[in-house]
Amino acid sequence: MESMVSYTPVDGEMKPFDQRKRLIVVRIAAAAAVALLLFTRPFLSDGSEGHELLELLGIVLVSLCVLGRLWSILYIGGAKNRELISLGPFSMTQNPLYFFSTVGAVGIGLIYCSTEAASLLGFVSFLIFRYTARREAKFLLAKFGNAYSTYASSTPRFWPNPLLYRDVAESYFSTHALKRTFYDGLFFLAVFPAIEICEYLRDTIRLPAIFTLY
C-alpha cells in the first residue's frame, strides 16, 4: 500500500467530523475538572514523597502528550481528511493525536496526585476519542475505499504498535497546522499552574473539602 493516497472531493460526499466540537467538549470537561479541585483534596499530602512522584509522572505524561501531538501533526499537517497518511506515528496507530491526548488527560490527573482523577480523565477522554475515531473511520472508508480498508486492517485504531513503525527519509509539513497544534498543546501545559493556583486558593481561603481523591 502507498504511504500517502490523495483524493479529490466531489459534490454530495460524506463530510468529515467537525474537530472543533471534540475540542470544545474536552476543554469544557478539563476546565470543570480543574474547578472541582477547589473543593477536593488529594490523599497524599503536599510535599510527601508519593505526592512528588505522582506529580513528576504527570508532568512527564503531559510533556509526552505535547511532543507526541507535534510529532503527529508533522505528518498529517493540513492533509487531514484529504490524504491517507500511513507513515511515522500513523504507521503504529490510526489515531496518534487521540492517543497522545488521552495520555495527556491521564497526566493531568496525576499532576493533581490522584490516581482516581487520572483514571477518570483518561477514561472519559478515551470514550470521546473512540467515538470520534469511529466517525472518522466511516468517513475515510467512504472516501478512500480499499486503500483505507487495507490500512485499517493492519494498523491498530488506538493503541500504538511500535513494531509496525515505518517512515521515509523526507516529508513535508504544514507550518500553520504545526503552530495550531502547538497552541493546543499549551492548554495541557497550562493545567499545571492552574492546579497549583486552585490548591493555593483552597488552602488560603480554607474552602471545605467535599471529598478526598485517592
Buried (B, 14 or more C-beta within 10 A) or exposed (E): EEBBBEBEEEEEEEEBBEEEEBEEBBEEBBEEBBEBBBEBBBBBEEEEEEBEEBBEBBBEBBBBBBEBBBBBBBBBBBBBBBBBBBBBBBBBBBBBBBBBBBBBBBBBBBBBBBBBBBEBBBEBBBEBBBEBBEBBBEBBBEBBEEBBEBBBEEBBBBEBEEEEEEEEEEBEBBEEBBEBBEEBBEBBBEBBEBBEEBBEEBEEEEBEEEEEBE
